[in-house]
Amino acid sequence: MSSDLAHKPLDSPCRRQCCLDEHEQCIGCGRTLQEILDWGAADNARRRLICQAAEQRLRERQQRH
């Protein structure tokens, strides 16, 4: 990986389907409200963790429905 790519901030996983459920989780991207608020200041390591957790929430949501 080039050093330019390593330092480039990860893009937001926002899918423009923003709506929070009863657990304050976005039904579009799977992030919690706090993760959405934290995104701008988060480094890439934190952003990767947020994305992984959000993907897991989306998979769990799909399994329930």
PQR file of N, CA, C, O and H, with PARSE charges and radii, in Angstrom:
ATOM      1  N   MET A   1       0.857  -1.174   0.000 -0.4000 1.5000
ATOM      2  CA  MET A   1       0.000   0.000   0.000 -0.0000 2.0000
ATOM      3  C   MET A   1       0.900   1.233   0.000  0.5500 1.7000
ATOM      4  O   MET A   1       1.845   1.313   0.785 -0.5500 1.4000
ATOM      5  N   SER A   2       0.618   2.167  -0.854 -0.4000 1.5000
ATOM      6  CA  SER A   2       1.433   3.379  -0.888 -0.0000 2.0000
ATOM      7  C   SER A   2       1.152   4.220   0.351  0.5500 1.7000
ATOM      8  O   SER A   2       0.090   4.116   0.965 -0.5500 1.4000
ATOM      9  H   SER A   2      -0.149   2.102  -1.492  0.4000 1.0000
ATOM     10  N   SER A   3       2.121   5.052   0.702 -0.4000 1.5000
ATOM     11  CA  SER A   3       1.943   5.867   1.903 -0.0000 2.0000
ATOM     12  C   SER A   3       0.799   6.871   1.741  0.5500 1.7000
ATOM     13  O   SER A   3       0.161   7.243   2.726 -0.5500 1.4000
ATOM     14  H   SER A   3       2.984   5.137   0.202  0.4000 1.0000
ATOM     15  N   ASP A   4       0.535   7.315   0.500 -0.4000 1.5000
ATOM     16  CA  ASP A   4      -0.592   8.230   0.271 -0.0000 2.0000
ATOM     17  C   ASP A   4      -1.910   7.569   0.645  0.5500 1.7000
ATOM     18  O   ASP A   4      -2.753   8.186   1.296 -0.5500 1.4000
ATOM     19  H   ASP A   4       1.053   7.013  -0.300  0.4000 1.0000
ATOM     20  N   LEU A   5      -2.094   6.310   0.235 -0.4000 1.5000
ATOM     21  CA  LEU A   5      -3.336   5.606   0.538 -0.0000 2.0000
ATOM     22  C   LEU A   5      -3.453   5.286   2.024  0.5500 1.7000
ATOM     23  O   LEU A   5      -4.549   5.299   2.583 -0.5500 1.4000
ATOM     24  H   LEU A   5      -1.409   5.809  -0.294  0.4000 1.0000
ATOM     25  N   ALA A   6      -2.336   5.003   2.651 -0.4000 1.5000
ATOM     26  CA  ALA A   6      -2.362   4.661   4.073 -0.0000 2.0000
ATOM     27  C   ALA A   6      -2.815   5.844   4.926  0.5500 1.7000
ATOM     28  O   ALA A   6      -3.404   5.644   5.988 -0.5500 1.4000
ATOM     29  H   ALA A   6      -1.445   4.992   2.196  0.4000 1.0000
ATOM     30  N   HIS A   7      -2.552   7.060   4.481 -0.4000 1.5000
ATOM     31  CA  HIS A   7      -2.898   8.248   5.258 -0.0000 2.0000
ATOM     32  C   HIS A   7      -4.208   8.888   4.824  0.5500 1.7000
ATOM     33  O   HIS A   7      -4.719   9.773   5.510 -0.5500 1.4000
ATOM     34  H   HIS A   7      -2.074   7.223   3.618  0.4000 1.0000
ATOM     35  N   LYS A   8      -4.753   8.458   3.704 -0.4000 1.5000
ATOM     36  CA  LYS A   8      -6.019   9.018   3.215 -0.0000 2.0000
ATOM     37  C   LYS A   8      -7.144   8.554   4.143  0.5500 1.7000
ATOM     38  O   LYS A   8      -7.266   7.357   4.406 -0.5500 1.4000
ATOM     39  H   LYS A   8      -4.338   7.739   3.146  0.4000 1.0000
ATOM     40  N   PRO A   9      -7.957   9.469   4.637 -0.5600 1.5000
ATOM     41  CA  PRO A   9      -9.067   9.075   5.516  0.2800 2.0000
ATOM     42  C   PRO A   9     -10.040   8.137   4.792  0.5500 1.7000
ATOM     43  O   PRO A   9     -10.356   8.330   3.618 -0.5500 1.4000
ATOM     44  N   LEU A  10     -10.501   7.129   5.516 -0.4000 1.5000
ATOM     45  CA  LEU A  10     -11.491   6.216   4.956 -0.0000 2.0000
ATOM     46  C   LEU A  10     -12.779   6.984   4.685  0.5500 1.7000
ATOM     47  O   LEU A  10     -13.172   7.855   5.461 -0.5500 1.4000
ATOM     48  H   LEU A  10     -10.244   6.972   6.470  0.4000 1.0000
ATOM     49  N   ASP A  11     -13.422   6.654   3.585 -0.4000 1.5000
ATOM     50  CA  ASP A  11     -14.695   7.289   3.246 -0.0000 2.0000
ATOM     51  C   ASP A  11     -15.797   6.819   4.190  0.5500 1.7000
ATOM     52  O   ASP A  11     -15.768   5.699   4.701 -0.5500 1.4000
ATOM     53  H   ASP A  11     -13.103   5.947   2.954  0.4000 1.0000
ATOM     54  N   SER A  12     -16.745   7.681   4.401 -0.4000 1.5000
ATOM     55  CA  SER A  12     -17.900   7.361   5.231 -0.0000 2.0000
ATOM     56  C   SER A  12     -18.712   6.239   4.586  0.5500 1.7000
ATOM     57  O   SER A  12     -18.875   6.211   3.366 -0.5500 1.4000
ATOM     58  H   SER A  12     -16.769   8.591   3.986  0.4000 1.0000
ATOM     59  N   PRO A  13     -19.220   5.315   5.403 -0.5600 1.5000
ATOM     60  CA  PRO A  13     -20.061   4.249   4.866  0.2800 2.0000
ATOM     61  C   PRO A  13     -21.515   4.682   4.648  0.5500 1.7000
ATOM     62  O   PRO A  13     -22.369   3.851   4.338 -0.5500 1.4000
ATOM     63  N   CYS A  14     -21.794   5.963   4.808 -0.4000 1.5000
ATOM     64  CA  CYS A  14     -23.158   6.472   4.661 -0.0000 2.0000
ATOM     65  C   CYS A  14     -23.720   6.071   3.309  0.5500 1.7000
ATOM     66  O   CYS A  14     -23.057   6.205   2.281 -0.5500 1.4000
ATOM     67  H   CYS A  14     -21.101   6.638   5.061  0.4000 1.0000
ATOM     68  N   ARG A  15     -24.962   5.574   3.324 -0.4000 1.5000
ATOM     69  CA  ARG A  15     -25.649   5.137   2.100 -0.0000 2.0000
ATOM     70  C   ARG A  15     -26.809   6.058   1.752  0.5500 1.7000
ATOM     71  O   ARG A  15     -27.612   5.746   0.873 -0.5500 1.4000
ATOM     72  H   ARG A  15     -25.501   5.465   4.160  0.4000 1.0000
ATOM     73  N   ARG A  16     -26.897   7.177   2.432 -0.4000 1.5000
ATOM     74  CA  ARG A  16     -27.957   8.167   2.218 -0.0000 2.0000
ATOM     75  C   ARG A  16     -29.348   7.567   2.439  0.5500 1.7000
ATOM     76  O   ARG A  16     -30.317   7.942   1.778 -0.5500 1.4000
ATOM     77  H   ARG A  16     -26.245   7.430   3.147  0.4000 1.0000
ATOM     78  N   GLN A  17     -29.421   6.625   3.386 -0.4000 1.5000
ATOM     79  CA  GLN A  17     -30.690   6.036   3.806 -0.0000 2.0000
ATOM     80  C   GLN A  17     -30.808   6.241   5.317  0.5500 1.7000
ATOM     81  O   GLN A  17     -31.121   5.320   6.071 -0.5500 1.4000
ATOM     82  H   GLN A  17     -28.635   6.320   3.923  0.4000 1.0000
ATOM     83  N   CYS A  18     -30.547   7.470   5.723 -0.4000 1.5000
ATOM     84  CA  CYS A  18     -30.413   7.791   7.138 -0.0000 2.0000
ATOM     85  C   CYS A  18     -31.753   7.761   7.864  0.5500 1.7000
ATOM     86  O   CYS A  18     -32.675   8.516   7.555 -0.5500 1.4000
ATOM     87  H   CYS A  18     -30.293   8.218   5.110  0.4000 1.0000
ATOM     88  N   CYS A  19     -31.824   6.876   8.822 -0.4000 1.5000
ATOM     89  CA  CYS A  19     -32.986   6.784   9.702 -0.0000 2.0000
ATOM     90  C   CYS A  19     -32.560   5.938  10.893  0.5500 1.7000
ATOM     91  O   CYS A  19     -32.119   4.802  10.718 -0.5500 1.4000
ATOM     92  H   CYS A  19     -31.075   6.262   9.073  0.4000 1.0000
ATOM     93  N   LEU A  20     -32.684   6.470  12.085 -0.4000 1.5000
ATOM     94  CA  LEU A  20     -32.277   5.735  13.276 -0.0000 2.0000
ATOM     95  C   LEU A  20     -33.420   4.868  13.781  0.5500 1.7000
ATOM     96  O   LEU A  20     -34.578   5.286  13.801 -0.5500 1.4000
ATOM     97  H   LEU A  20     -33.042   7.393  12.227  0.4000 1.0000
ATOM     98  N   ASP A  21     -33.071   3.648  14.191 -0.4000 1.5000
ATOM     99  CA  ASP A  21     -34.074   2.753  14.759 -0.0000 2.0000
ATOM    100  C   ASP A  21     -34.196   2.998  16.261  0.5500 1.7000
ATOM    101  O   ASP A  21     -33.656   3.975  16.779 -0.5500 1.4000
ATOM    102  H   ASP A  21     -32.131   3.308  14.175  0.4000 1.0000
ATOM    103  N   GLU A  22     -34.889   2.132  16.943 -0.4000 1.5000
ATOM    104  CA  GLU A  22     -35.126   2.305  18.378 -0.0000 2.0000
ATOM    105  C   GLU A  22     -33.854   2.147  19.220  0.5500 1.7000
ATOM    106  O   GLU A  22     -33.845   2.496  20.401 -0.5500 1.4000
ATOM    107  H   GLU A  22     -35.328   1.339  16.522  0.4000 1.0000
ATOM    108  N   HIS A  23     -32.782   1.622  18.615 -0.4000 1.5000
ATOM    109  CA  HIS A  23     -31.502   1.456  19.307 -0.0000 2.0000
ATOM    110  C   HIS A  23     -30.495   2.540  18.904  0.5500 1.7000
ATOM    111  O   HIS A  23     -29.303   2.420  19.188 -0.5500 1.4000
ATOM    112  H   HIS A  23     -32.789   1.339  17.656  0.4000 1.0000
ATOM    113  N   GLU A  24     -30.981   3.599  18.241 -0.4000 1.5000
ATOM    114  CA  GLU A  24     -30.144   4.684  17.733 -0.0000 2.0000
ATOM    115  C   GLU A  24     -29.080   4.170  16.775  0.5500 1.7000
ATOM    116  O   GLU A  24     -27.934   4.619  16.800 -0.5500 1.4000
ATOM    117  H   GLU A  24     -31.949   3.696  18.011  0.4000 1.0000
ATOM    118  N   GLN A  25     -29.482   3.207  15.916 -0.4000 1.5000
ATOM    119  CA  GLN A  25     -28.621   2.677  14.875 -0.0000 2.0000
ATOM    120  C   GLN A  25     -29.233   3.034  13.531  0.5500 1.7000
ATOM    121  O   GLN A  25     -30.438   2.889  13.324 -0.5500 1.4000
ATOM    122  H   GLN A  25     -30.413   2.843  15.895  0.4000 1.0000
ATOM    123  N   CYS A  26     -28.385   3.504  12.617 -0.4000 1.5000
ATOM    124  CA  CYS A  26     -28.861   3.876  11.293 -0.0000 2.0000
ATOM    125  C   CYS A  26     -29.248   2.622  10.516  0.5500 1.7000
ATOM    126  O   CYS A  26     -28.470   1.671  10.441 -0.5500 1.4000
ATOM    127  H   CYS A  26     -27.407   3.622  12.785  0.4000 1.0000
ATOM    128  N   ILE A  27     -30.444   2.619   9.942 -0.4000 1.5000
ATOM    129  CA  ILE A  27     -30.871   1.448   9.172 -0.0000 2.0000
ATOM    130  C   ILE A  27     -30.192   1.391   7.803  0.5500 1.7000
ATOM    131  O   ILE A  27     -30.245   0.360   7.131 -0.5500 1.4000
ATOM    132  H   ILE A  27     -31.076   3.392  10.003  0.4000 1.0000
ATOM    133  N   GLY A  28     -29.559   2.483   7.384 -0.4000 1.5000
ATOM    134  CA  GLY A  28     -28.859   2.498   6.105 -0.0000 2.0000
ATOM    135  C   GLY A  28     -27.450   1.949   6.194  0.5500 1.7000
ATOM    136  O   GLY A  28     -27.090   1.035   5.451 -0.5500 1.4000
ATOM    137  H   GLY A  28     -29.516   3.320   7.929  0.4000 1.0000
ATOM    138  N   CYS A  29     -26.647   2.498   7.099 -0.4000 1.5000
ATOM    139  CA  CYS A  29     -25.231   2.114   7.173 -0.0000 2.0000
ATOM    140  C   CYS A  29     -24.895   1.234   8.373  0.5500 1.7000
ATOM    141  O   CYS A  29     -23.834   0.610   8.396 -0.5500 1.4000
ATOM    142  H   CYS A  29     -26.939   3.240   7.703  0.4000 1.0000
ATOM    143  N   GLY A  30     -25.769   1.170   9.362 -0.4000 1.5000
ATOM    144  CA  GLY A  30     -25.534   0.323  10.525 -0.0000 2.0000
ATOM    145  C   GLY A  30     -24.777   0.977  11.662  0.5500 1.7000
ATOM    146  O   GLY A  30     -24.597   0.369  12.717 -0.5500 1.4000
ATOM    147  H   GLY A  30     -26.631   1.677   9.343  0.4000 1.0000
ATOM    148  N   ARG A  31     -24.330   2.215  11.462 -0.4000 1.5000
ATOM    149  CA  ARG A  31     -23.597   2.881  12.539 -0.0000 2.0000
ATOM    150  C   ARG A  31     -24.559   3.374  13.616  0.5500 1.7000
ATOM    151  O   ARG A  31     -25.725   3.667  13.353 -0.5500 1.4000
ATOM    152  H   ARG A  31     -24.476   2.709  10.605  0.4000 1.0000
ATOM    153  N   THR A  32     -24.033   3.455  14.833 -0.4000 1.5000
ATOM    154  CA  THR A  32     -24.817   4.045  15.917 -0.0000 2.0000
ATOM    155  C   THR A  32     -24.744   5.569  15.788  0.5500 1.7000
ATOM    156  O   THR A  32     -23.888   6.103  15.081 -0.5500 1.4000
ATOM    157  H   THR A  32     -23.086   3.217  15.047  0.4000 1.0000
ATOM    158  N   LEU A  33     -25.632   6.243  16.464 -0.4000 1.5000
ATOM    159  CA  LEU A  33     -25.609   7.702  16.453 -0.0000 2.0000
ATOM    160  C   LEU A  33     -24.256   8.213  16.938  0.5500 1.7000
ATOM    161  O   LEU A  33     -23.699   9.143  16.355 -0.5500 1.4000
ATOM    162  H   LEU A  33     -26.327   5.810  17.038  0.4000 1.0000
ATOM    163  N   GLN A  34     -23.730   7.615  17.996 -0.4000 1.5000
ATOM    164  CA  GLN A  34     -22.433   8.059  18.514 -0.0000 2.0000
ATOM    165  C   GLN A  34     -21.322   7.838  17.494  0.5500 1.7000
ATOM    166  O   GLN A  34     -20.441   8.687  17.358 -0.5500 1.4000
ATOM    167  H   GLN A  34     -24.183   6.860  18.470  0.4000 1.0000
ATOM    168  N   GLU A  35     -21.343   6.727  16.781 -0.4000 1.5000
ATOM    169  CA  GLU A  35     -20.331   6.465  15.753 -0.0000 2.0000
ATOM    170  C   GLU A  35     -20.428   7.477  14.615  0.5500 1.7000
ATOM    171  O   GLU A  35     -19.409   7.909  14.077 -0.5500 1.4000
ATOM    172  H   GLU A  35     -22.059   6.037  16.892  0.4000 1.0000
ATOM    173  N   ILE A  36     -21.635   7.849  14.253 -0.4000 1.5000
ATOM    174  CA  ILE A  36     -21.829   8.864  13.211 -0.0000 2.0000
ATOM    175  C   ILE A  36     -21.243  10.193  13.674  0.5500 1.7000
ATOM    176  O   ILE A  36     -20.556  10.873  12.912 -0.5500 1.4000
ATOM    177  H   ILE A  36     -22.463   7.498  14.689  0.4000 1.0000
ATOM    178  N   LEU A  37     -21.516  10.557  14.919 -0.4000 1.5000
ATOM    179  CA  LEU A  37     -21.004  11.814  15.469 -0.0000 2.0000
ATOM    180  C   LEU A  37     -19.479  11.795  15.595  0.5500 1.7000
ATOM    181  O   LEU A  37     -18.828  12.821  15.401 -0.5500 1.4000
ATOM    182  H   LEU A  37     -22.074  10.004  15.537  0.4000 1.0000
ATOM    183  N   ASP A  38     -18.914  10.642  15.916 -0.4000 1.5000
ATOM    184  CA  ASP A  38     -17.469  10.503  16.106 -0.0000 2.0000
ATOM    185  C   ASP A  38     -16.690  10.428  14.795  0.5500 1.7000
ATOM    186  O   ASP A  38     -15.484  10.674  14.788 -0.5500 1.4000
ATOM    187  H   ASP A  38     -19.443   9.808  16.073  0.4000 1.0000
ATOM    188  N   TRP A  39     -17.352  10.093  13.686 -0.4000 1.5000
ATOM    189  CA  TRP A  39     -16.675   9.787  12.432 -0.0000 2.0000
ATOM    190  C   TRP A  39     -15.683  10.864  11.999  0.5500 1.7000
ATOM    191  O   TRP A  39     -14.554  10.532  11.638 -0.5500 1.4000
ATOM    192  H   TRP A  39     -18.332   9.893  13.691  0.4000 1.0000
ATOM    193  N   GLY A  40     -16.055  12.104  12.024 -0.4000 1.5000
ATOM    194  CA  GLY A  40     -15.206  13.178  11.521 -0.0000 2.0000
ATOM    195  C   GLY A  40     -13.864  13.289  12.222  0.5500 1.7000
ATOM    196  O   GLY A  40     -12.864  13.633  11.590 -0.5500 1.4000
ATOM    197  H   GLY A  40     -16.972  12.373  12.317  0.4000 1.0000
ATOM    198  N   ALA A  41     -13.825  13.008  13.505 -0.4000 1.5000
ATOM    199  CA  ALA A  41     -12.585  13.124  14.271 -0.0000 2.0000
ATOM    200  C   ALA A  41     -11.838  11.797  14.390  0.5500 1.7000
ATOM    201  O   ALA A  41     -10.724  11.761  14.911 -0.5500 1.4000
ATOM    202  H   ALA A  41     -14.637  12.729  14.018  0.4000 1.0000
ATOM    203  N   ALA A  42     -12.437  10.713  13.915 -0.4000 1.5000
ATOM    204  CA  ALA A  42     -11.836   9.385  14.079 -0.0000 2.0000
ATOM    205  C   ALA A  42     -10.673   9.172  13.118  0.5500 1.7000
ATOM    206  O   ALA A  42     -10.709   9.615  11.971 -0.5500 1.4000
ATOM    207  H   ALA A  42     -13.342  10.742  13.491  0.4000 1.0000
ATOM    208  N   ASP A  43      -9.631   8.480  13.609 -0.4000 1.5000
ATOM    209  CA  ASP A  43      -8.536   8.108  12.716 -0.0000 2.0000
ATOM    210  C   ASP A  43      -8.947   6.855  11.936  0.5500 1.7000
ATOM    211  O   ASP A  43     -10.004   6.280  12.196 -0.5500 1.4000
ATOM    212  H   ASP A  43      -9.602   8.120  14.541  0.4000 1.0000
ATOM    213  N   ASN A  44      -8.117   6.436  10.986 -0.4000 1.5000
ATOM    214  CA  ASN A  44      -8.480   5.301  10.137 -0.0000 2.0000
ATOM    215  C   ASN A  44      -8.674   4.011  10.920  0.5500 1.7000
ATOM    216  O   ASN A  44      -9.541   3.208  10.573 -0.5500 1.4000
ATOM    217  H   ASN A  44      -7.259   6.904  10.774  0.4000 1.0000
ATOM    218  N   ALA A  45      -7.895   3.797  11.958 -0.4000 1.5000
ATOM    219  CA  ALA A  45      -8.059   2.585  12.761 -0.0000 2.0000
ATOM    220  C   ALA A  45      -9.446   2.565  13.404  0.5500 1.7000
ATOM    221  O   ALA A  45     -10.135   1.545  13.373 -0.5500 1.4000
ATOM    222  H   ALA A  45      -7.191   4.448  12.240  0.4000 1.0000
ATOM    223  N   ARG A  46      -9.846   3.682  13.979 -0.4000 1.5000
ATOM    224  CA  ARG A  46     -11.185   3.776  14.594 -0.0000 2.0000
ATOM    225  C   ARG A  46     -12.270   3.650  13.531  0.5500 1.7000
ATOM    226  O   ARG A  46     -13.289   3.000  13.763 -0.5500 1.4000
ATOM    227  H   ARG A  46      -9.287   4.510  14.004  0.4000 1.0000
ATOM    228  N   ARG A  47     -12.064   4.261  12.377 -0.4000 1.5000
ATOM    229  CA  ARG A  47     -13.051   4.176  11.305 -0.0000 2.0000
ATOM    230  C   ARG A  47     -13.231   2.729  10.831  0.5500 1.7000
ATOM    231  O   ARG A  47     -14.350   2.308  10.538 -0.5500 1.4000
ATOM    232  H   ARG A  47     -11.236   4.789  12.189  0.4000 1.0000
ATOM    233  N   ARG A  48     -12.133   1.969  10.755 -0.4000 1.5000
ATOM    234  CA  ARG A  48     -12.247   0.558  10.365 -0.0000 2.0000
ATOM    235  C   ARG A  48     -13.067  -0.213  11.392  0.5500 1.7000
ATOM    236  O   ARG A  48     -13.907  -1.035  11.029 -0.5500 1.4000
ATOM    237  H   ARG A  48     -11.224   2.310  10.993  0.4000 1.0000
ATOM    238  N   LEU A  49     -12.824   0.051  12.676 -0.4000 1.5000
ATOM    239  CA  LEU A  49     -13.592  -0.613  13.726 -0.0000 2.0000
ATOM    240  C   LEU A  49     -15.074  -0.255  13.641  0.5500 1.7000
ATOM    241  O   LEU A  49     -15.937  -1.119  13.797 -0.5500 1.4000
ATOM    242  H   LEU A  49     -12.141   0.720  12.971  0.4000 1.0000
ATOM    243  N   ILE A  50     -15.363   1.011  13.397 -0.4000 1.5000
ATOM    244  CA  ILE A  50     -16.751   1.449  13.247 -0.0000 2.0000
ATOM    245  C   ILE A  50     -17.405   0.715  12.073  0.5500 1.7000
ATOM    246  O   ILE A  50     -18.527   0.223  12.197 -0.5500 1.4000
ATOM    247  H   ILE A  50     -14.662   1.713  13.271  0.4000 1.0000
ATOM    248  N   CYS A  51     -16.713   0.639  10.941 -0.4000 1.5000
ATOM    249  CA  CYS A  51     -17.267  -0.025   9.756 -0.0000 2.0000
ATOM    250  C   CYS A  51     -17.511  -1.509  10.004  0.5500 1.7000
ATOM    251  O   CYS A  51     -18.532  -2.053   9.582 -0.5500 1.4000
ATOM    252  H   CYS A  51     -15.801   1.039  10.840  0.4000 1.0000
ATOM    253  N   GLN A  52     -16.577  -2.163  10.687 -0.4000 1.5000
ATOM    254  CA  GLN A  52     -16.749  -3.587  10.989 -0.0000 2.0000
ATOM    255  C   GLN A  52     -17.959  -3.815  11.883  0.5500 1.7000
ATOM    256  O   GLN A  52     -18.754  -4.723  11.640 -0.5500 1.4000
ATOM    257  H   GLN A  52     -15.748  -1.722  11.029  0.4000 1.0000
ATOM    258  N   ALA A  53     -18.097  -2.996  12.913 -0.4000 1.5000
ATOM    259  CA  ALA A  53     -19.235  -3.132  13.825 -0.0000 2.0000
ATOM    260  C   ALA A  53     -20.544  -2.836  13.101  0.5500 1.7000
ATOM    261  O   ALA A  53     -21.547  -3.511  13.326 -0.5500 1.4000
ATOM    262  H   ALA A  53     -17.451  -2.258  13.110  0.4000 1.0000
ATOM    263  N   ALA A  54     -20.534  -1.827  12.230 -0.4000 1.5000
ATOM    264  CA  ALA A  54     -21.742  -1.460  11.483 -0.0000 2.0000
ATOM    265  C   ALA A  54     -22.162  -2.579  10.538  0.5500 1.7000
ATOM    266  O   ALA A  54     -23.347  -2.897  10.435 -0.5500 1.4000
ATOM    267  H   ALA A  54     -19.719  -1.278  12.047  0.4000 1.0000
ATOM    268  N   GLU A  55     -21.190  -3.178   9.847 -0.4000 1.5000
ATOM    269  CA  GLU A  55     -21.503  -4.297   8.941 -0.0000 2.0000
ATOM    270  C   GLU A  55     -22.110  -5.464   9.710  0.5500 1.7000
ATOM    271  O   GLU A  55     -23.049  -6.107   9.239 -0.5500 1.4000
ATOM    272  H   GLU A  55     -20.227  -2.920   9.931  0.4000 1.0000
ATOM    273  N   GLN A  56     -21.570  -5.734  10.897 -0.4000 1.5000
ATOM    274  CA  GLN A  56     -22.118  -6.816  11.720 -0.0000 2.0000
ATOM    275  C   GLN A  56     -23.561  -6.509  12.116  0.5500 1.7000
ATOM    276  O   GLN A  56     -24.414  -7.396  12.092 -0.5500 1.4000
ATOM    277  H   GLN A  56     -20.808  -5.212  11.279  0.4000 1.0000
ATOM    278  N   ARG A  57     -23.831  -5.269  12.475 -0.4000 1.5000
ATOM    279  CA  ARG A  57     -25.210  -4.895  12.833 -0.0000 2.0000
ATOM    280  C   ARG A  57     -26.151  -5.068  11.647  0.5500 1.7000
ATOM    281  O   ARG A  57     -27.275  -5.543  11.808 -0.5500 1.4000
ATOM    282  H   ARG A  57     -23.138  -4.549  12.495  0.4000 1.0000
ATOM    283  N   LEU A  58     -25.699  -4.687  10.466 -0.4000 1.5000
ATOM    284  CA  LEU A  58     -26.538  -4.836   9.277 -0.0000 2.0000
ATOM    285  C   LEU A  58     -26.827  -6.313   8.992  0.5500 1.7000
ATOM    286  O   LEU A  58     -27.953  -6.672   8.646 -0.5500 1.4000
ATOM    287  H   LEU A  58     -24.786  -4.302  10.336  0.4000 1.0000
ATOM    288  N   ARG A  59     -25.802  -7.170   9.139 -0.4000 1.5000
ATOM    289  CA  ARG A  59     -26.012  -8.621   8.928 -0.0000 2.0000
ATOM    290  C   ARG A  59     -27.019  -9.157   9.936  0.5500 1.7000
ATOM    291  O   ARG A  59     -27.908  -9.930   9.579 -0.5500 1.4000
ATOM    292  H   ARG A  59     -24.888  -6.878   9.420  0.4000 1.0000
ATOM    293  N   GLU A  60     -26.882  -8.746  11.196 -0.4000 1.5000
ATOM    294  CA  GLU A  60     -27.820  -9.202  12.229 -0.0000 2.0000
ATOM    295  C   GLU A  60     -29.232  -8.718  11.934  0.5500 1.7000
ATOM    296  O   GLU A  60     -30.194  -9.458  12.138 -0.5500 1.4000
ATOM    297  H   GLU A  60     -26.160  -8.117  11.486  0.4000 1.0000
ATOM    298  N   ARG A  61     -29.367  -7.482  11.455 -0.4000 1.5000
ATOM    299  CA  ARG A  61     -30.680  -6.926  11.108 -0.0000 2.0000
ATOM    300  C   ARG A  61     -31.323  -7.748   9.982  0.5500 1.7000
ATOM    301  O   ARG A  61     -32.513  -8.059  10.032 -0.5500 1.4000
ATOM    302  H   ARG A  61     -28.586  -6.881  11.290  0.4000 1.0000
ATOM    303  N   GLN A  62     -30.524  -8.094   8.972 -0.4000 1.5000
ATOM    304  CA  GLN A  62     -31.044  -8.881   7.857 -0.0000 2.0000
ATOM    305  C   GLN A  62     -31.493 -10.261   8.308  0.5500 1.7000
ATOM    306  O   GLN A  62     -32.494 -10.778   7.813 -0.5500 1.4000
ATOM    307  H   GLN A  62     -29.557  -7.842   8.932  0.4000 1.0000
ATOM    308  N   GLN A  63     -30.772 -10.858   9.234 -0.4000 1.5000
ATOM    309  CA  GLN A  63     -31.128 -12.186   9.740 -0.0000 2.0000
ATOM    310  C   GLN A  63     -32.428 -12.152  10.536  0.5500 1.7000
ATOM    311  O   GLN A  63     -33.195 -13.114  10.521 -0.5500 1.4000
ATOM    312  H   GLN A  63     -29.959 -10.437   9.637  0.4000 1.0000
ATOM    313  N   ARG A  64     -32.676 -11.029  11.239 -0.4000 1.5000
ATOM    314  CA  ARG A  64     -33.912 -10.906  12.024 -0.0000 2.0000
ATOM    315  C   ARG A  64     -35.133 -10.689  11.152  0.5500 1.7000
ATOM    316  O   ARG A  64     -36.244 -11.067  11.526 -0.5500 1.4000
ATOM    317  H   ARG A  64     -32.052 -10.247  11.252  0.4000 1.0000
ATOM    318  N   HIS A  65     -34.930 -10.074   9.975 -0.4000 1.5000
ATOM    319  CA  HIS A  65     -36.084  -9.712   9.144 -0.0000 2.0000
ATOM    320  C   HIS A  65     -36.229 -10.613   7.995  0.5500 1.7000
ATOM    321  O   HIS A  65     -37.150 -10.449   7.195 -0.5500 1.4000
ATOM    322  H   HIS A  65     -34.027  -9.767   9.671  0.4000 1.0000
TER
END
